[in-house]
Amino acid sequence: MLKLDNHASGRHFLHIPGPSPVPSRVLRSISYQTIDHRGPEFGAFGLQVLEGIKKIFKTEQPVIIYSASGTGSWEGALVNVLNPGDKVLFYETGQFANLWRALAKRLGLDVEVVGKPGQDTWRWGVDASVIEERLRKDTQHEIKAICVVHNETSTGVTSNIAAVRKAIDSLKHPALLLVDSVSGLGSADYEHDKWGADVTVSGSQKGLMLPPGIGFNALSPRAIEASKKNKMHKAYWAWDEILEANKNGYWPTTPSTNLMYGLHEAMDMMMAEGLDNIFARHQRLAAACREAVNAWGLEIQCQDKDCYSPVLTCIAVPEGMDADVLRKHALEKFNLSLGTGLGKIKGKAFRIGHLGDCNELNLMAALSGVEMSLGAMGYKPKASGVVAAQEFLK
C-alpha cells in the first residue's frame, strides 16, 4: 500500500504555499470514471469548464487550458506572442520571476531585468514607475513584452498589475503585458480584462484547490492577434488548434479529463462562496498570520504593507537559526509542512501558506506548530503569536 505519511495518527497539516490541500468534494469528483474525451458528453462538459474558468479570471476572452504545470503555461505564453530574439523586460520580485526569466532565455529571447533601485528587490512589489522609466527610453519600441509576477510565491509579495498597465499606456508603448498569477488566482483578487493583461498564466494547484497538472493562459485580443504572426517554434503549446477545438468543448490533444472534473467541482465551490468572500477570507487569515509573526518578534519578508500577500506569509528567521531545521522539526514532530525559503533566502526564511481550502482553525493549527517549533529551536518570542492571532480572529 502506498505510504505518504510517516505519522501514526492524525491528519497532515499542509501549509506550504501550494500545492494546497484538496477538498474532499474535489477529490471525489476526480475519482469519477473517465469518459470518452471525443464523445458528446465531454463536449458539453468542456464548454461548461471553459465558460466557468472565465469567471475566475474575470475575463470575457478565451482561456487556454493545458495539461501542464504553471511552468508549461509560462512557456505557452512566451512562444505564442514573441519571436526569437525579441527583447523582453522582466521585473524581479523573487525566485519565480527569476525562473520565468531563465525559461525565456532558454527560448532564445533577449532578456532584460529591472527592479527597485537601491533596495533588495525581493522584499518589494513591482514599482510601475521603474517600468515606465525604462519604456520611456525605449523610443524604438524594441521591448516587445513586459513580464511581471502578480503574487510572488517565494517572498509573499502581491503587486499592483493595474499600475503596470497604466504605466505602459501612459507612453502609448505597444509592449504586451504578460502576468504570472499562478499562486494569486482564486486567492487574491485578479481582473484580467480590467487590469489590461494580455496573457495571464496560472495553474491548478494553488487557489483553485486542485492537484498539480492543469495550466492556464488567459488571453486578450491583442495576444491572439500576435499569435497569428509570431515565428517562434511551437507545437503542443500552440493556441490556434486549441482555440479551434474549444469552440465545441474539445481539445486537439487528450485533456486531463479527471482533473477537469475536479476543476468543475472547485469552480462550483468558489461560485457558491463568492469570489469577493473568498478574497476577504484570505485577507483576514493573512492579517491574523502577520499578527502572530509580529508577536513572535520575527520579520516579515515583504517590506511594503500595501503588497502583503493574502496567499502566504514569508518569515525571516533570526540570525543563527536555520529555517530548514525549523521546518524539519515541524514536520517530524507535528506533521506540519511549511514552505522552504527559495533561492537566495533558502535557510534564511520559511513560508506559511494560508490559501485555498483554509479556515481559521487550519491557520491556528499551523501557527501552533510554528510556535512550538520556534521554542524547540531555543527561540524566545516576545509574546505568543498563537494568542495574538486568536485575539484577531475571535
For each residue, the residues with C-beta under 8 A, 3 or more apart:
1:
2:
3: 6
4:
5: 12 335
6: 3
7: 10 12 335
8:
9:
10: 7 335
11: 335
12: 5 7 335 337
13: 334 335 336 337 362 365 366 369
14: 19 20 21 337 353
15: 336 337 338 339 352 353 354 362 366
16: 19 20 337 338 339 351 353
17: 20 153 156 183 206 311 312 339 351 352 353 355
18: 153 182 183 205 206 353 355 356
19: 14 16 22 205 206 211 212
20: 14 16 17 205 206 207 209 353 355 356 357 358
21: 14 209 356 357 358
22: 19 26 27 209 210 211 262 357
23: 26 27 209 266 269 357
24: 27 28
25: 28 29 265 269
26: 22 23 29 30 209 210 262 265 266 269
27: 22 23 24 30 31 262
28: 24 25 31 32 265
29: 25 26 32 261 262 264 265
30: 26 27 211 258 259 261 262
31: 27 28 258
32: 28 29 258 261
33:
34: 257 258
35: 39 41 42 257
36: 39 41 42
37: 42 250 251 254 255 257
38: 42 250
39: 35 36 42 43
40: 43 44
41: 35 36 44 45
42: 35 36 37 38 39 45 46 249 250 257
43: 39 40 46 47 248 249 250
44: 40 41 47 48 249
45: 41 42 48 49 249 260 264
46: 42 43 49 50 246 248 249 250 251 255 260
47: 43 44 50 51 248 249
48: 44 45 51 52 249 264
49: 45 46 52 53 65 260 263 264 267
50: 46 47 53 54 62 63 65 246 249
51: 47 48 54 55
52: 48 49 55 56 263 264 267 271
53: 49 50 56 57 63 65 216 263 267
54: 50 51 57 58 59 60 61 63 218
55: 51 52 58 267 271 275
56: 52 53 185 186 208 267 270 275
57: 53 54 63 185 190 192 200 202 216 218
58: 54 55 190 191 192 193 194
59: 54 63 192 193 218
60: 54 193
61: 54 192 193 218 219 220 221 224
62: 50 218 219 224 243 246
63: 50 53 54 57 59 216 217 218 219
64: 76 216 217 218 219 239 242 243
65: 49 50 53 214 215 216 251 255 260
66: 72 73 76 214 215 216 217 237
67: 213 214 215 253 254 255 256 259
68: 71 72 73 76 213 214 215
69: 72 73 203 212 213 215
70: 73 74 180 182 201 202 203 205 215
71: 68 74 75 99 103 215
72: 66 68 69 75 76 215 237
73: 66 68 69 70 76 77 182 201 202 203 215 216 217
74: 70 71 77 78 100 103 180 201
75: 71 72 78 79 103 107 237
76: 64 66 68 72 73 79 80 201 215 217 237 239
77: 73 74 80 81 178 199 201 217
78: 74 75 81 82 88 103 104 107 109 145 178 232
79: 75 76 82 107 230 232 233 234 237 238
80: 76 77 199 217 223 226 227 230 232 234 237 238 239
81: 77 78 145 176 178 198 199 223 226 227 230
82: 78 79 86 88 109 144 145 226 230 232
83: 86 144 230 231 232
84: 107 108 109 231 232
85: 108 109 110
86: 82 83 109 110 144 145
87: 109 110 111 112 142 143 144
88: 78 82 104 109 110 111 112 143 144 145 146 147
89: 112 113 114 131 134 135 143 145 146 147 175
90: 97 100 101 104 111 112 113 114 147 148
91: 97 113 114 115 126 127 130 131 146 147 148 149
92: 97 98 101 113 114 115 121 122
93: 97 115 121 122 124 125 126 148 149 152 155 157 159
94: 97 98 122 149 152 153 154 155 157 342 343
95: 98 99 152 153 154 155 342 343
96: 99 100 149 152 153 154 180 182
97: 90 91 92 93 94 100 101 147 148 149 152 180
98: 92 94 95 101 102 343
99: 71 95 96 102 103
100: 74 90 96 97 103 104 147 149 180
101: 90 92 97 98 104 105 111 113 147
102: 98 99 105 106
103: 71 74 75 78 99 100 106 107
104: 78 88 90 100 101 107 109 111 147
105: 101 102 108 109 111
106: 102 103
107: 75 78 79 84 103 104 232
108: 84 85 105
109: 78 82 84 85 86 87 88 104 105
110: 85 86 87 88
111: 87 88 90 101 104 105
112: 87 88 89 90 134 143
113: 89 90 91 92 101
114: 89 90 91 92 130 131 134
115: 91 92 93 119 121 130
116: 119 121 124 127 130
117: 130
118:
119: 115 116 123 124 303
120: 123 124
121: 92 93 115 116 124
122: 92 93 94 154 155 157 301 343 344 345
123: 119 120 155 157 301 302 303 304
124: 93 116 119 120 121 127 157 302 303 304 307
125: 93 157 158 159 160 302 304 306 307
126: 91 93 130 131 148 149 159 160 161 163 164
127: 91 116 124 130 131
128: 131 132 160 163 164 166 167
129: 132 133 167
130: 91 114 115 116 117 126 127 133 134
131: 89 91 114 126 127 128 134 135 146 148 164 167 168
132: 128 129 135 136 167 168 170 171
133: 129 130 136 137
134: 89 112 114 130 131 137 138 143
135: 89 131 132 138 143 146 167 168 171 173 175
136: 132 133 171
137: 133 134
138: 134 135 141 142 143 173
139:
140:
141: 138 173 174 175
142: 87 138
143: 87 88 89 112 134 135 138 146 173 175
144: 82 83 86 87 88 175 176
145: 78 81 82 86 88 89 175 176 177 178 198
146: 88 89 91 131 135 143 164 168 175 176 177 178
147: 88 89 90 91 97 100 101 104 178 179 180
148: 90 91 93 97 126 131 159 161 164 177 178 179 180
149: 91 93 94 96 97 100 126 152 159 179 180
150: 158 159 161 179 180 181 184 188 190 200
151: 157 158 159 181 182 183 184 187 188 309 311
152: 93 94 95 96 97 149 155 156 157 158 159 309
153: 17 18 94 95 96 156 182 183 206 311 312 351
154: 94 95 96 122 314 341 342 343 345 351
155: 93 94 95 122 123 152 301 302 314 345
156: 17 152 153 300 301 302 308 309 311 312 313 314 351
157: 93 94 122 123 124 125 151 152 301 302 304 307 308 309
158: 125 150 151 152 184 188 307 308 309 310 311
159: 93 125 126 148 149 150 151 152 164 307
160: 125 126 128 163 164 306 307
161: 126 148 150 164 165 177 179 190 195 197
162: 165 166 191 194 195 196
163: 126 128 160 166 167
164: 126 128 131 146 148 159 160 161 167 168 177
165: 161 162 168 169 177 195 196 197
166: 128 162 163 169 170
167: 128 129 131 132 135 163 164 170 171
168: 131 132 135 146 164 165 171 173 175 177 196
169: 165 166 172 173 196
170: 132 166 167
171: 132 135 136 167 168
172: 169
173: 135 138 141 143 168 169
174: 141
175: 89 135 141 143 144 145 146 168
176: 81 144 145 146 198 199 222 223 226
177: 145 146 148 161 164 165 168 196 197 198 199
178: 77 78 81 145 146 147 148 197 198 199 200 201
179: 147 148 149 150 161 197 199 200 201
180: 70 74 96 97 100 147 148 149 150 201 202
181: 150 151 184 185 188 190 200 201 202
182: 18 70 73 96 151 153 185 201 202 203 206
183: 17 18 151 153 187 206 207 311 312 355
184: 150 151 158 181 187 188 190 202 206 207 311
185: 56 57 181 182 188 190 200 202 206 207 208 216
186: 56 206 207 208 209 270 278 356
187: 151 183 184 206 207 278 279 282 310 311 355 356
188: 150 151 158 181 184 185 207 279 282 309 310 311
189: 275 279
190: 57 58 150 161 181 184 185 195 200
191: 58 162 194 195
192: 57 58 59 61 195 197 200 218 220
193: 58 59 60 61 196 220
194: 58 162 191
195: 161 162 165 190 191 192
196: 162 165 168 169 177 193 220
197: 161 165 177 178 179 192 200 218 220
198: 81 145 176 177 178 219 220 222 223 226
199: 77 80 81 176 177 178 179 217 218 219 220 223
200: 57 150 178 179 181 185 190 192 197 216 217 218
201: 70 73 74 76 77 178 179 180 181 182 215 216 217
202: 57 70 73 180 181 182 184 185 206 208 215 216 218
203: 69 70 73 182 206 208 212 214 215 216
204: 208 210 211 212 213 214 215 259 262 263
205: 18 19 20 70 208 210 211 212 213
206: 17 18 19 20 153 182 183 184 185 186 187 202 203 311 355 356
207: 20 183 184 185 186 187 188 278 311 355 356
208: 56 185 186 202 203 204 205 214 263 266 267 270 356
209: 20 21 22 23 26 186 266 269 356 357
210: 22 26 204 205 213 214 259 262 263 266
211: 19 22 30 204 205 259 262
212: 19 69 203 204 205
213: 67 68 69 204 205 210 256 259
214: 65 66 67 68 203 204 208 210 256 259 260 263
215: 65 66 67 68 69 70 71 72 73 76 201 202 203 204
216: 53 57 63 64 65 66 73 185 200 201 202 203
217: 63 64 66 73 76 77 80 199 200 201 239
218: 54 57 59 61 62 63 64 192 197 199 200 202
219: 61 62 63 64 198 199 223 224 239
220: 61 192 193 196 197 198 199 223 224
221: 61 224 225
222: 176 198 225 226
223: 80 81 176 198 199 219 220 226 227
224: 61 62 219 220 221 227 228 239 243
225: 221 222 228 229
226: 80 81 82 176 198 222 223 229 230
227: 80 81 223 224 230 239 240
228: 224 225 240
229: 225 226
230: 79 80 81 82 83 226 227
231: 83 84
232: 78 79 80 82 83 84 107
233: 79
234: 79 80 237 238
235: 238
236: 253
237: 66 72 75 76 79 80 234
238: 79 80 234 235 241 242
239: 64 76 80 217 219 224 227 242 243
240: 227 228 243 244
241: 238 244 245 252
242: 64 238 239 245 246 251 252
243: 62 64 224 239 240 246 247
244: 240 241 247 252
245: 241 242 248 250 251 252
246: 46 50 62 242 243 249 250 251
247: 243 244
248: 43 46 47 245
249: 42 43 44 45 46 47 48 50 246
250: 37 38 42 43 46 245 246
251: 37 46 65 242 245 246 254 255
252: 241 242 244 245
253: 67 236
254: 37 67 251 257
255: 37 46 65 67 251 260
256: 67 213 214 259 260
257: 34 35 37 42 254 260 261
258: 30 31 32 34 261 262
259: 30 67 204 210 211 213 214 256 262 263
260: 45 46 49 65 214 255 256 257 263 264
261: 29 30 32 257 258 264 265
262: 22 26 27 29 30 204 210 211 258 259 265 266
263: 49 52 53 204 208 210 214 259 260 266 267
264: 29 45 48 49 52 260 261 267 268
265: 25 26 28 29 261 262 268 269
266: 23 26 208 209 210 262 263 269 270
267: 49 52 53 55 56 208 263 264 270 271
268: 264 265 271 272
269: 23 25 26 209 265 266 272 273
270: 56 186 208 266 267 273 275 278
271: 52 55 267 268 274 275
272: 268 269
273: 269 270 277 278 281
274: 271 277 278
275: 55 56 189 270 271 278 279
276: 279 280
277: 273 274 280 281
278: 186 187 207 270 273 274 275 281 282
279: 187 188 189 275 276 282 283 310
280: 276 277 283 284
281: 273 277 278 284 285 359
282: 187 188 278 279 285 286 310 311 354 355
283: 279 280 286 287 310
284: 280 281 287 288 393
285: 281 282 288 289 310 354 358 359 360 363
286: 282 283 289 290 308 309 310 311 312 313 354
287: 283 284 290 291 392
288: 284 285 291 292 360 363 389 392 393
289: 285 286 292 293 313 352 354 363 367 389
290: 286 287 293 294 300 308 313
291: 287 288 294 295 385 388 389 391 392
292: 288 289 295 296 367 370 371 385 386 388 389
293: 289 290 296 298 299 300 313 315 385
294: 290 291 297 298 300 385 388
295: 291 292 381 382 383 384 385 387 388 389
296: 292 293 371 374 379 381 382 383 385
297: 294 381 382 383
298: 293 294 315 316 317 318 381
299: 293 315 316
300: 156 290 293 294 303 308 313 314 315 316
301: 122 123 155 156 157 314 315 316 345 349
302: 123 124 125 155 156 157 307 308 309 314
303: 119 123 124 300
304: 123 124 125 157 307 308
305: 308
306: 125 160
307: 124 125 157 158 159 160 302 304
308: 156 157 158 286 290 300 302 304 305 313
309: 151 152 156 157 158 188 286 302 312 313 314
310: 158 187 188 279 282 283 285 286 354 355
311: 17 151 153 156 158 183 184 187 188 206 207 282 286 353 354 355
312: 17 153 156 183 286 309 339 351 352 353 354 355
313: 156 286 289 290 293 300 308 309 351 352 354
314: 154 155 156 300 301 302 309 339 341 345 349 350 351
315: 293 298 299 300 301 349 350 351 352
316: 298 299 300 301 345 348 349
317: 298 321 322 323 326 348 349 350
318: 298 321 379
319:
320:
321: 317 318 325 326 377 379
322: 317 325 326 347
323: 317 326 327 340 341 346 347 348 349 350
324: 327 328 340 341 346 347 350
325: 321 322 328 329 377
326: 317 321 322 323 329 330 338 350 370 373 374 377
327: 323 324 330 331 337 338 340 350
328: 324 325 331 332
329: 325 326 332 333 373 376 377
330: 326 327 333 334 336 337 338 369 370 373
331: 327 328 334 335 336 337 338
332: 328 329
333: 329 330 372 373 376
334: 13 330 331 369 372 373
335: 5 7 10 11 12 13 331
336: 13 15 330 331 365 366 369 370 373
337: 12 13 14 15 16 327 330 331
338: 15 16 326 327 330 331 350 351 352 366 370
339: 15 16 17 312 314 350 351 352 353
340: 323 324 327 346 350 351
341: 154 314 323 324 345 346 347 348 349 350 351
342: 94 95 154 345 346
343: 94 95 98 122 154 346
344: 122
345: 122 154 155 301 314 316 341 342 348 349
346: 323 324 340 341 342 343
347: 322 323 324 341
348: 316 317 323 341 345
349: 301 314 315 316 317 323 341 345
350: 314 315 317 323 324 326 327 338 339 340 341
351: 16 17 153 154 156 312 313 314 315 338 339 340 341
352: 15 17 289 312 313 315 338 339 366 367 370
353: 14 15 16 17 18 20 311 312 339 358
354: 15 282 285 286 289 310 311 312 313 358 362 363 366
355: 17 18 20 183 187 206 207 282 310 311 312 358
356: 18 20 21 186 187 206 207 208 209
357: 20 21 22 23 209
358: 20 21 285 353 354 355 362 363
359: 281 285 362 363
360: 285 288 363 364 393
361: 364 365
362: 13 15 354 358 359 365 366
363: 285 288 289 354 358 359 360 366 367 389 393
364: 360 361 367 368 386 389 390 393
365: 13 336 361 362 368 369
366: 13 15 336 338 352 354 362 363 369 370
367: 289 292 352 363 364 370 371 385 386 389
368: 364 365 371 372 386
369: 13 330 334 336 365 366 372 373
370: 292 326 330 336 338 352 366 367 373 374 385
371: 292 296 367 368 374 375 381 384 385 386
372: 333 334 368 369 375 376
373: 326 329 330 333 334 336 369 370 376 377
374: 296 326 370 371 377 379 381
375: 371 372 378 379 380
376: 329 333 372 373
377: 321 325 326 329 373 374
378: 375
379: 296 318 321 374 375
380: 375
381: 295 296 297 298 371 374 384 385
382: 295 296 297
383: 295 296 297 387 388
384: 295 371 381 387 388
385: 291 292 293 294 295 296 367 370 371 381 388 389
386: 292 364 367 368 371 389 390
387: 295 383 384 390 391
388: 291 292 294 295 383 384 385 391 392
389: 288 289 291 292 295 363 364 367 385 386 392 393
390: 364 386 387 393 394
391: 291 387 388 394
392: 287 288 291 388 389
393: 284 288 360 363 364 389 390
394: 390 391
